[in-house]
Amino acid sequence: MGKVERRELEIVVLSDIHLGTYGCHAEELYRYLKTIKPKTIVLNGDIIDMWQFSKRYWPKSHMQIVKYLAGLLTKGTKIIYLTGNHDEMLRKFAGFRLGSFQIENKKVITLQGKKVWIFHGDVFDVTMRYSKWLAKLGAVGYDMLILLNRFVNWMLRLMGIGKISLSKRVKDSVKGAVKFINDFEKTAAEIAISRGYDFVVCGHIHHADMKTIATSKGEVWYLNSGDWVENLTALEYAGGGWKLYRYEEDPVAKTVKIPKRLKTNRDNQEIFEDLVNEFLSEGSKEKKSE
């Protein structure tokens, strides 16, 4: 296809990308990013999966996402990185700023007079607070389930049968999982209402949603950006309103071609060198303009 006309957006919220894991859909995320032109990108936690990070598994497509986002910084896009549990190592850098890039644990912004509270959401996870080793073990099992799911769906496609989500079936069959999601949403809403926020934006539970939650003390808009492992979703803000984006419903993004360099023997070191050179060249341009 020809050049894609990018949709102009004020804010895009992405969470739970899990770069460095088998479940990450980096190519689909790359296609999506090539169709939009956001002023601000909020990376709301679990972007790089440091729990399962391994030098043995870091595909070129994953490195390309890092490079692409860094390239957006040099073009003036503001990127806010909010830490999650899988990238909690970055929490000690909260408050760090470099140009239009910043790292925080949470963020409050005002849109059309409405206060929007954005954070990852793992603080509400009891397993994270009291049994982190169990949570990490569960993450490994989840990643293996996703990998198995890919193989199963490949076999189903050969047989002319539609794909299935094993993880979704497991979650839907476990009452505790449904209760966890409901409790998570309720807790986020109650705290947001008590603090006077109009919107609360989370990630963490891999369950994309947009809805109003009412309590005896008031109501708040609850938004969750979902993930790029199972649901391939994001939150978009433009024209004064929020929208839940779903890759499966985007025919334009699906037609974006993946660069040949991501399907060759070009290694991550070369991509990283390009990234550094891009920053250096941008820096030299700024000096000349001063």
Protein Blocks (a to p, Z undefined) as FASTA:
>chain_A
ZZddddddfbdcdehklgoiaklcfklmmmmmmmpccfbdcdeejibccklgcfklccfk
lmmmmmmmmmmmmnopacdddddfklmmmmmmgoiaehjaccdfbdcddeehiacdddfk
lmmmmklmmmmmlmmmmmmmmmmmmmmmmmmmmmmmmnopacddfklmmmmmmmklmmmm
mmmmmmmmmmmmmnopabdcdehjopacddddddfkbccddddebiaklnopadddeehi
acdddfklmmklmmpccdfklmccbdfklmmmmmmmmmmmmmmmmmmmZZ
